Amino acid sequence: MSRARETYFCLRIVEYTSIPLTLCLALYLLSGYGMISPVPNLVGLTYFASAKIHTLPLLRIATATLTILHFYGGALLLLNRNVRNERIRKSIKTLVLVIVLIFSLLIALSEIAVLLD
């Protein structure tokens, strides 16, 4: 894939993950505050509703997946725009991929541990 095409592809990944990721993080924040503060009660986020939302496996997995994709796309986008040396760019790309794979593995193992508990 050419550098311009790859940059465009990474930009699309970042654009498409930004709004859903923001919504997931907002849900996490609001539900977290709903468990420790009475203020979200005003909009119906009681402790029990907040705890239910905050511990939803789908929300956890969606947030983790969107975060990984957003990080990967953003890191490669910055890399393609700012690093001219091809050898350095390949090395950093490999490092970013390793970080993404480690992060994905940790999340997968954590979800398995939660399921087995």
N, C-alpha and C positions, 0 to 999 in steps of 0.2 A: 504494500500500500504506500502510495506517495506521501510525503510529509504534509502536503496541503490537505489531502483527503483525510489523513489521520487526524490532523488538527480539527477539521470540520466535524469528523465523527465524534471526537472527544468533546467538542463544544456542544453537540447535540445531546450527548450523555449527561453533561452537566446541566443543560437547560431542562431536560425532561425529568431529571431527578430532583431538581431544586424545590419545586412547589410541593410534591408529595412528601419529601423529606421535611420540609418546614411544617406541614400539617402533622406529621407523625411526632415531631419534636414538640410541637405546641400541645398535642394531646398528652404527651409524657409530662410536660411541665405543669399543665393545668391539673392533671390527675394527681401528680405528686403533691402539689400545693393543696389539693382537695383533701388529702390525707392528713395534712399537718396544720391547716388553717381553716377557720370558719368562713372566710370570705367567698370562696367558690360555691359555698352553700347557696348563695344568693341566686346563682344561675342553675341550681339543681345538682351540683356536683357534691353529693353527700360523701361521707367517708366511705361507705360501702360501694357506692357507684364508682368513686375514684379508685378504690383498691381493685375493683373488678377490671376497670379500663387499664390501670397501670400494670396489671399482671397478665394481660392478654398475650398468649403466645404469638398470635398473628401480628400484633403491633410490634412485638420484639423482633420478629423475623423480618418484617417489612422495613423497620427502621434500620436494622443491621444491613440488610441487602442494599437499601438505598444509600446508606452511608458509604459502604464499600464501593458501589458504582460511582458515586459522586466524587469520592476521594481519587479513585483510579482515573476517571475522566479529567478531573481538575489537575491532577499531578502531571498527566501526560500533556494536557493542553499547555500548562506553564512550561513544561520541558520543551515542547516543540516550538514554542514561540521565543524562548529565551536562550536556549543552548544551541550553538552553531556546530560545535565539534561532534561529528557523528559517533566517534568512539566513546566519548563521555556520555552522550545521549543514550547510547545502547546500554552502558553500564548503569546509569540511573534508572532506565526503564526496567532493567532486570531487578534492581533493588526495589522499585515500586511494586513490581509483580510479586516479589517474595514477601513484602510487607502485606499486600492484599491477601495472599495465600495463607500466611500465618494468622492474620486477623479472621479470615473465613474459617480456618480450622478451629481456632479458639471458640468462635461462636457456635460452630456445629457441635463441638465436644460439650460445650456448656448446655446446649439444648438437649443433647442426649442425656447428660447427667440430670437435668431437670425432669425429663420424661421418666427416667428410671427411679427417681425418688418417690 
